Structure formats: C-alpha cells, structure tokens
C-alpha cells in the first residue's frame, strides 16, 4: 500500500468499471425527434446511429388519437386526453425505417400525419493514423 491506496489488480478493475459508467457511451445515445402538431402534415429525413430513439408529436391538443406505424405496420396508439399528453414512440433503430404518426380528432377523422424517414449512419472506418514500432525482422532458421 502506498499513499493509502491499495494497488492490486482487483482495485484497478473496480476503478476502470467506475470510469466506464461515468463516461457517456456515444453508441448508446438516444435522441428524441420532434414534429410540431398543427404544422400540417410533415415529413422529416434524419440519420441516426444504431440504438433506441424516441419520436414525438410535440404540443398536441386535447382529445387526439395518434396511431403509430413502422414501415406501414401498426404498432400502437396514444391518446392525448384532457391533459394534452404528447404522443411518442420509441424504437431500437438497427436499419433504415419509416415511422409514421397519424393524428385523429375525437371523431376519428385524420387531421395530420407526421413521418420520419430514418436512415442508419454507417460508422466511419477510415484509419487516419498507423503507429508502427521500429522492429527488426530476423531471418528464420531452416
């Protein structure tokens, strides 16, 4: 023990674990994408990293129904109620996808549609620098 800190492999593992929990993980970052209600039907084109992202119709009025579709397939319905809860849908994006929120009034007439065309960002695999050690090749023995 030196300076009151035990130096052991176990303590190093614990410290690395704590640091990993404190550092934000860029691949795990979730974004929320908003589309404003009463702005008429809107289409958004976005590019995201793989992971779970949230889509929301923002500032919705009272008593609105919102049906959510992923690639044309119905997935869920939200109701804003008297307190005007903004409808949202979360999806783990692993490929290009189309998300639609169809907003209906209380009589079930369509008011507007919000569409997000989501493309998956490809990781940048470009190698910008290679560090090579000065190593000597030795002849092989036959």
Protein Blocks (a to p, Z undefined) as FASTA:
>chain_A
ZZhiacdfklmmmmmmmmmmmpccfklpccdddddehiapadddddddedddddddehia
ehiacdddeehiafbdcdebjnopacddddddfbdcddddddddfkopafbdcddddddd
dddfbdfbdcddddddddddZZ
